[in-house]
Amino acid sequence: MRLERREHRPLLLVVLSPILAVVAALAIAGILIAAAGAPVLEAYGRILTGAFGTRLAATETLTRATPLMLTGLAAAVAFRARLWNIGAEGQFYLGAIMVAALGSSVLSSLPGPVLIPLLFAAGAIAGMALMLVPLWLRLRFSVDEVVTSLLLNFVAVLFVSMMIDGPLKDPLAFGWPQSMPVAEHALLPKLIERSRLHIGLVVAIVAALLVYLLQARTVFGLQSRAAGLNPEGAVFAGVPLGRTLVKVACLSGGLAGLAGAIEVMGVKSYVTTDLSPGYGYAGIIVAMLANLNPIGVIAAALFTATMFVGADGMSRAMGIPTYIADVTVALSLLTMLVAIFFTQYRIRR
Amino acid sequence: MSAFLDIIASAGLWAAVLRIATPLIFGTLGALLSERSGVLNLGIEGIMTFGAMIGWLAVFNGADLWTGMLVAALSGALFGLVHAAMTVSLGLSQHVTGLGITLFASSLSYYIFRLAVPLASTPPTVTPFQPISVPGLSDLPFIGPALFTQTLPTYLSIVIALLLAYIVYRTPLGLALRMSGENPHAAEAQGVDPIKVRYGAIMAGSALMAMGGAFLTLSAFNSFFPTMVQGRGWICIALVVFASWRPGRALFGALLFAFFDAFQLRLQTVLGNVPYQIFLMMPYILSIAALAVMARRARVPQALMQPYRRGER
């Protein structure tokens, strides 16, 4: 038995691979649910009803998918250029704290239509700035950006903790470490009344479309792809590698920072150190499930959000720990990697 | 200034250095072993978490402490097997696979822990490894309390570091390991099977990582809680670069790092007006700085992160 590279990647297999990967992940997770002594199919059913069963559940799932789309895009654009940005979690938090700082400052006297875009930009810039550190270390000192961007996540969260325990601490929060809330008119308008769903979802979908156009239709898109496929070849063909990577890093870090900004302005209005239940890391999974395709990111983020919100409801009803959602989603990353492999190779006896 | 000297002159500092260094020594050696064979294992953070959980859970359910360590090591080897199957046999991206293993292993740890131990306001505890006294040495003034009041796994980690240094540089097995990481094609031509070597190195390395995690719950603390590994795995990955992939230097690097960590912990009490978060950031910033200084000087195994397929160049 040996592996042989396929001459063509069968389109059907490429399209089906994420679905097969998710089914495989759910099957393995089923073993864990069964081990907990719960009926597996009923558990899956409850995940679905938990995520979409009621109007509230469905809007909650979409609310949860919003930051995942943005962090998923952040990972997708970076990975495509083989820039391993694993720091989306930290960039998310820096974007969030930047918005909390500016949105509660003198700037908040600006009218909403001016203030909201300004805060978006500020959050994105904060994320960019954090991603430029590992990129600089890579270009200047040849340091692998995986480890540095990961380590910076811890630094960023500690920085946020310091801010909300110090200069940005809300004096009205009964001593809890949380930031001052952003001004009322800096909060994002609701998409649906009596829910938490806000226009951030529209921003995220538009961002996915823009990234798609950027990658498919512009010189930058071509260059970032070339930088990922074959860096030496790209340089030989005249691609300015360093400059391309700087742009990619700004785009990737900016999207993650924007995710943090939108989460504050759309959902919480203030920052705590548990603002993100791992959105940055989950973004990596979303990007891989989407096969790094920006439009696919929308669907992958919806799947991931469905698992998280659905597992909450299932957990309450059946006593299965909610961590089953994290397990399933992480498993789907591993099964997706294998699925992508088999779109490229086949087994020959 | 005298406050600084007081800290350095206290035996408690040096005892803490060894204690803080132990999980890092295990983890760094594990990562080093794997990378020497040519495979980066970013599953380390999750494998340490799983080792911490499963080792603790075994002891909590009545196993003795060394059985707990063994269970942790076996679980680590199993995750290593998954990593090896995906990165060696299938040649998948070592970065993404490793991160996937970390996300999977840590969430699985939390799932199993929550299933086995119902939510309680105070986490249940086990009786951890006790410090052992070395006859003669532990009674020495200063040196005794500073260096010879550790638990057995700490001494074990140092022995493993020395043993690994011997194996890597002085045995045919070590030669096969280094060849697989430097030039697997040449290794194959010499009758070494790089695929088998890589499987073995990843699995053994992952077992060491998990033991580092188990040290946290069975010696440093006595209970398990989520996120307790706190990026130690990533710090180990940085320490491997700092050590230039040499076991002896890995031991030194882990001790040096632990020294700074123990020092800053004591400095917090002296410099009370500085936000404590600044001190907590130090280990991560220190790791990044060490990477920046060493990345170009370190001698990377030449075939690191290159999948090997027989008959393919």
Interface residues (C-beta under 8 A of the other chain):
Chain A: L3 L32 A35 A36 F79 W84 I86 L137 R140 F141 S142 V143 D144 V146 V147 T148 L150 L151 L152 N153 F154 V155 L158 F159 S161 M162 D165 G166 Y281 I284 I285 M288 I320 P321 Y323 I324 D326 V327 V329 A330 L331 L333 L334 L337 V338 F341 Y345
Chain B: L42 V82 M86 L90 L92 S93 H95 V96 T97 L99 G100 I101 L103 F104 S107 L108 Y110 Y111 R114 L115 Q230 G231 W234 I235 I237 A238 V241 P275 Q277 I278 L280 M281 Y284 I285 S287 I288 L291 A292 V293 A295 R296 R309
